Amino acid sequence: MENVYGNPHSQNISSKLTHDTVEHVRYRILEHFHTSTEDYSVIFTAGSTAALKLVAEAFPWVSPGPESNGSRFCYLTDSHTSVVGMRKVTTAMNVTSIPVRPEDVCVVETRGTAASDPDCQLPHLFCYPAQSNFSGTRYPLSWIGEVKAGRMCPVSVPGKWFVLLDAASYVSTSPLDLSVHQADFVPLSFYKIFGFPTGLGALLVNNRVAPLLRKTYFGGGTAAAYLAGEDFYIPRQSVAERFEDGTISFLDVIALKHGFDALERLTGGMENIKQHTFTLAQYTYTALCALRYPNGAPVVRIYSDSEFSSPEVQGPVINFNVLDHSGNIIGYSQVDKMASLYNIHVRTGCFCNTGACQRHLGISDEMVRKHLEAGHVCGDNVDLIDGHPTGSVRISFGYMSTLEDAQAFLRFIIALQLHQCDGQPLPQTTPGEVGAPSESEAQDAVPATVDRCSSSPREDAPTDSGVSNDLSTIVAAVGLRPPLPMATRTQQTPSEKAAGVLDGGLGPHVITNLYLYPIKSCAAFEVTKWPIGSQGLLYDRSWMVVNHNGVCLSQKQEPRLCLIQPFIDLQQKIMVIKAKGMEPIAVPLEENGERTQICQSKVCADRVNTYNCGEKISSWLSRFFGHPCQLLKQSSNFQRSAKKRVKDQSAGSTATLSLVNEAQYLLINRPSVLELQQQLNASDENGKEELFPMKELISRFRANIITSGTSPFEEETWDEISVGSLRFQVLGPCHRCQMICINQQTGQRNQNVFQKLSESRARKVNFGVYLMHTSLDFSSPAFLSVGSQVLPVLKENTEHHELPASTKHQDVIS
């Protein structure tokens, strides 16, 4: 707003301003860590990972030879992936890498081989985190001086040890005094301190070590002089200028000044942040440890090396898994989904720290390999394999965190678990606060009630409270309101009884409804007969709404998408789009090949070719949502291949998809919906009934094919189905997300649907099954019609005990 900043590699006024301001920021960074340019240099990098990579490439490694065994690279197994990845650089130089477990780090006296040759200058590097990014464990900063002085050796070899202190996690909430703990290399990530700017870090290099660093590549701004025609290059004198290849992100660097100013103004300094964040973590840890089920079982399992006694040994990080009343771990993916319903965002997985994850969760090396073979990769949502967790849940506190945040999180954990074995309603929270529904959600919110857990090990457990005696003070501390009275179930409406969808209805499997969703995440278009294309129902999810950055919108970000109603007219070859308060608008079904400009988009990690449907519809959508939007259609000549192979598919051929998430069709069974409806519908204290009508509940699951079956969830036992001459393979269950909480008629949320489904389905939150064509013949038009009979074929290994208890007595029809 006030200055013009130019490229610092020049001498004009704006460039000089940039250079001087950046240098001032370097001073400010070093001042923050209680040091100065006399002792340390600041090299700006793209983040802490880039800083670690720089050390790996520039450290003066010595390869083994006739006169020595070469350098050693030692790292704590409780280290970030970016630290462990340094070993690939050392391996290329034939340098040995040695992982050291935290429990194996020991102090040794200066004797033996370490002291046999005090003049040996063979360089070794020891790397450890000041704070574990997995558990928040804080390792002693005194190790720096002990290792450098030779009083503590990660391995007993002659030579000189240098120390790399990974401070990225630690300095986000704690002061680091480099005048006392003089590590040789300190990588940093500034967004972990301020939240902005992202993609900017630094490597603090001890000036005594800087002359030893080696550099091969040289980029713009690093050369004092060089020749293009021959191998002549002289680097610049300062460490920063030698290692900052190209133009640094100077506007982001300048923003750091304002970050430090704001941090100091708001908090009074890092010591205050350290005490504040630790107090919040200690409070939350104590409360979590006290939570018990009625049978005495803990609600969470916390992974920690301390008891949160002091900020010297523990940072403001709590890593845990949620347990059920039998002690079984609930997958982190399900906890993540539930937390988002309470406006709480948690981190899940192994947090780029496989070593700590293995140690705390008891995952062997062989299990890691087996998990990979089973399809699990870092960062996915495969949270349990054979009942064993692949990761956990992590919460962290920062300087902006409050006591109310901690209490909201505890309310979520209590509501998530303790009400299950008691039939207590979900505690209601104040709209707008963390852990509470938004105002629009609160208007639609209804307390969910559950039956007492039949599998509880204590049948005589008290039914008036889901909390053991030692927890009552915790509940009061976190501000829970008294539980609301139990509600009773509502009966089915006469229309539903007439439809023959009650428990025990033995009618044939018939298609009762057909829906397509022309625009992804928008309202359904119901039909009675519809043509089938190569990608599913013709024009199903062929369009999508994107934001100004071209990112596909879903109801998770924009619930009002469900209020956009598309209607397809096959005769006129148009799609008419309607919405309340807007004039209807028509869009052609097919692109004009001559004028269409193809662009690339991304859907569910797949690249797709799309084209823009024009400025007119873009303006219409932008007016409706109040922010810039565009309508894109998948190009008709683009083939998006399905990831899963279909049976009976000819060699070399692959099933194709529209803009769907996983498969061409989604099928749900009315008895399954009915069972969920019976669990959800209840009378509140005012006698209000019919909270979830059948049609409204069906619409939440956004299926293409609705069938009237005989048993709840029997569809999960099917291997394939036939509808007339059409055959479909059942790919598997649909794993549900938070979108089922959205009322498709109003756009309002009600978290009870997801909560109840999670409880009743053993927390898998599966509902409906995916279908794909098998050997589809397009020599003649193919259609799906309401009223058509569905003939399922069971999986070969299906047994009665796999079905819900309510269906065990019924015959399984093949």
Protein Blocks (a to p, Z undefined) as FASTA:
>chain_A
ZZccddfkbcbfklmmmmmmmmmmmmmmmmmnopafklpccdddfbjklmmmmmmmmpcc
ddddfkbgbjaddddfkbcfklmmmmmmmmmnopacddddfklpccdddehjllmmmmbc
cdcdddddfbdfklopacdfklmmmmmnopacfbaceddddddddfklmmmmpccdfklm
ccfbdcddfklmnopaehiacddddfklmmmpccfbdcehiafbdcfkbccddddfblkl
mmmgcjddfklmmmmmmmmmmmmmmnopaklmmmmmmmmmmmmmmmmmmpccfkopafbd
cddfbehlafkloccbdcdddddfkopacdfklmmmmmmmnopacdedjhopaklmmmmn
opafklmmmmmmnopaehiabfbgghiafbdcdddddfkbcfklmmmmmmmmmmmmmmmm
nopacddddehiahiacfklmmmpccddddddfkbcblkbcfkbcbdfklmmmmmmnopa
cdddddddddddfklmmnopaghiacdcddfbdcddfbghiacdddfbdcddfkbcehia
kbccddfkopacdfklmmmlmmpccdddfklopacdddehiacddddfbdcfklpccddd
deehiacddddebjklmmmmmmmnopacddddddfkbccddfbdcehiaehiacdddfbf
kbmbdcddfklmmmmmmmmpccdfkopahkbgfklmmmmnopabdcddfbghklmmpfbd
cehjbccddfbdcdddfklmpcfknopacfklmmmmmmmnoonopgcjddddehiafkbc
cdddehiacdddddfklcfklpcfklmmpccdZZ
